[in-house]
Amino acid sequence: MDGIMTRSSTPDAIPVPRMPRRWFKAMRHFKNLIANKEDTSQVFHITHSLNGNDLYKAFNRFIADPEGRKRFEERRYLPPILDDRETLRAMPKGSLADAYCTFMDREGLTAQGLVDEFDQFAAELDDTRTPEFKWYNNRSRDTHDMFHVLTGYGRDALGETSVLAYSYQQTSGLGIQFIAYMGALEVKRWAPKGAPVIGSIREAARRGKAAKNIMLYDLMDLLPRPLEEVREMLNVQPMTVYPEVHRMMREAGLDPYEAVGGAIVDPVAA
């Protein structure tokens, strides 16, 4: 369960390239995503179209942080660690590891599954990213489902868009914010009148801005700890709006998990 990669030299910063944002392409892929929420490649196309150089800047901020530098020097590759259910299930009940396993098993997810989906997309690209930058991208991708566990947002469409609004505050990437708000507008069209759908996104953004970024932390230290302790450590504040939207949907006879055709698939930075 070690997952530490071979170290290479640690840069103080990497050059930030000029990268255009392709809005029309992003809109085309967003329409495709709404038509088929299970087509993960559309999410990757959107983030790749709109992120520009946001993640290069985020990488430089990450390695400038003392804790980020430690994580970079360790260079742990997370999927084998997160998919080692036997080891994680041996950790205390009520721990972050226990909650993570419960969430992933309930949803039928694996960390490697998201890797495989992204690799299919990346094969279509002329990938010029350095190994160091790829590692950072991977860590952002591989901690996504931890955001669900920490924040309490589900994998329904509003839950996914709320998680994106939360994570954008910590990892940036305009494509992530675009999907969060455009997805929320689709949910709003489906939800009962007066449901504070956009309010859930705004609350999620406030929570993300107030919280510490889990990417900076050693997951091997966090996983055995009680979930509530980890939330307190990271200053993950309680939510109120998302449960209220769900309550209003159910009172109107609507299943939140059927909103706009089902849950929006997990995104990953590209």
WOLINMO-V723794 format. One record per residue. N is the residue number from 1. RES is the residue in three letters. PSI is psi as a letter, one per 20 degrees, with the letter a starting at -180 (* if undefined). BURIAL is b if it has 24 or more other C-alpha atoms within 12 Angstrom, else e. Layout:
n: [N/N]
res: [RES/RES]
psi: [PSI/PSI]
burial: [BURIAL/BURIAL]
//
This chain:
n: [1/2/3/4/5/6/7/8/9/10/11/12/13/14/15/16/17/18/19/20/21/22/23/24/25/26/27/28/29/30/31/32/33/34/35/36/37/38/39/40/41/42/43/44/45/46/47/48/49/50/51/52/53/54/55/56/57/58/59/60/61/62/63/64/65/66/67/68/69/70/71/72/73/74/75/76/77/78/79/80/81/82/83/84/85/86/87/88/89/90/91/92/93/94/95/96/97/98/99/100/101/102/103/104/105/106/107/108/109/110/111/112/113/114/115/116/117/118/119/120/121/122/123/124/125/126/127/128/129/130/131/132/133/134/135/136/137/138/139/140/141/142/143/144/145/146/147/148/149/150/151/152/153/154/155/156/157/158/159/160/161/162/163/164/165/166/167/168/169/170/171/172/173/174/175/176/177/178/179/180/181/182/183/184/185/186/187/188/189/190/191/192/193/194/195/196/197/198/199/200/201/202/203/204/205/206/207/208/209/210/211/212/213/214/215/216/217/218/219/220/221/222/223/224/225/226/227/228/229/230/231/232/233/234/235/236/237/238/239/240/241/242/243/244/245/246/247/248/249/250/251/252/253/254/255/256/257/258/259/260/261/262/263/264/265/266/267/268/269/270]
res: [MET/ASP/GLY/ILE/MET/THR/ARG/SER/SER/THR/PRO/ASP/ALA/ILE/PRO/VAL/PRO/ARG/MET/PRO/ARG/ARG/TRP/PHE/LYS/ALA/MET/ARG/HIS/PHE/LYS/ASN/LEU/ILE/ALA/ASN/LYS/GLU/ASP/THR/SER/GLN/VAL/PHE/HIS/ILE/THR/HIS/SER/LEU/ASN/GLY/ASN/ASP/LEU/TYR/LYS/ALA/PHE/ASN/ARG/PHE/ILE/ALA/ASP/PRO/GLU/GLY/ARG/LYS/ARG/PHE/GLU/GLU/ARG/ARG/TYR/LEU/PRO/PRO/ILE/LEU/ASP/ASP/ARG/GLU/THR/LEU/ARG/ALA/MET/PRO/LYS/GLY/SER/LEU/ALA/ASP/ALA/TYR/CYS/THR/PHE/MET/ASP/ARG/GLU/GLY/LEU/THR/ALA/GLN/GLY/LEU/VAL/ASP/GLU/PHE/ASP/GLN/PHE/ALA/ALA/GLU/LEU/ASP/ASP/THR/ARG/THR/PRO/GLU/PHE/LYS/TRP/TYR/ASN/ASN/ARG/SER/ARG/ASP/THR/HIS/ASP/MET/PHE/HIS/VAL/LEU/THR/GLY/TYR/GLY/ARG/ASP/ALA/LEU/GLY/GLU/THR/SER/VAL/LEU/ALA/TYR/SER/TYR/GLN/GLN/THR/SER/GLY/LEU/GLY/ILE/GLN/PHE/ILE/ALA/TYR/MET/GLY/ALA/LEU/GLU/VAL/LYS/ARG/TRP/ALA/PRO/LYS/GLY/ALA/PRO/VAL/ILE/GLY/SER/ILE/ARG/GLU/ALA/ALA/ARG/ARG/GLY/LYS/ALA/ALA/LYS/ASN/ILE/MET/LEU/TYR/ASP/LEU/MET/ASP/LEU/LEU/PRO/ARG/PRO/LEU/GLU/GLU/VAL/ARG/GLU/MET/LEU/ASN/VAL/GLN/PRO/MET/THR/VAL/TYR/PRO/GLU/VAL/HIS/ARG/MET/MET/ARG/GLU/ALA/GLY/LEU/ASP/PRO/TYR/GLU/ALA/VAL/GLY/GLY/ALA/ILE/VAL/ASP/PRO/VAL/ALA/ALA]
psi: [j/g/j/p/r/p/q/a/q/o/q/h/r/q/q/o/r/p/o/q/p/n/g/g/g/g/h/g/h/h/h/h/g/h/h/n/i/i/n/h/h/h/g/g/g/g/h/h/h/i/h/c/j/g/h/g/h/h/g/h/h/g/i/i/p/h/h/h/h/g/h/g/h/h/l/p/o/h/g/h/g/h/j/m/h/g/g/h/i/i/r/q/q/i/r/g/g/g/h/g/g/g/g/g/g/h/i/k/q/q/h/h/g/h/g/g/g/h/h/g/g/h/h/i/q/n/o/j/q/q/h/g/h/g/g/g/g/g/h/g/g/i/j/g/h/h/h/g/g/h/h/j/p/a/j/r/g/h/g/g/h/g/h/g/h/g/h/h/i/h/i/a/n/h/h/g/h/g/h/g/h/h/h/h/h/g/g/h/h/h/r/q/p/i/p/m/g/h/h/g/g/h/g/g/g/g/g/h/h/h/q/q/o/h/h/i/q/o/h/h/h/h/g/i/q/p/g/h/g/g/h/g/g/i/l/o/q/q/q/h/g/g/h/h/g/g/g/h/g/h/h/j/k/q/o/h/i/j/p/l/j/a/q/p/q/p/r/q/q/*]
burial: [e/e/e/e/e/e/e/e/e/b/e/e/e/e/e/e/e/e/e/e/e/e/e/e/e/b/b/e/b/b/e/e/b/b/e/e/b/e/b/b/b/b/b/b/b/b/b/b/b/b/b/b/b/b/b/b/b/b/b/b/b/b/b/e/e/e/e/b/b/e/b/b/b/b/b/b/b/b/b/e/b/b/b/b/b/e/e/b/b/e/b/e/e/e/b/b/b/b/b/b/b/b/b/b/e/e/e/e/b/b/b/b/e/b/b/e/b/b/e/e/b/e/e/e/e/e/e/e/e/e/e/b/b/b/b/b/b/b/b/b/b/b/b/b/b/b/b/b/b/b/b/b/b/b/b/b/b/b/b/b/b/b/b/b/b/b/b/b/b/b/b/b/b/b/b/b/b/b/b/b/b/b/b/b/b/b/b/b/e/b/b/b/e/e/b/b/b/b/b/b/b/b/b/b/b/b/b/b/e/e/b/b/b/b/b/b/b/b/b/b/e/b/b/b/b/e/b/b/e/b/b/e/e/b/e/b/b/e/b/e/b/b/b/e/b/b/e/e/b/e/e/e/e/e/b/b/b/e/b/b/b/b/b/b/b/b/b/b/b/b]
//
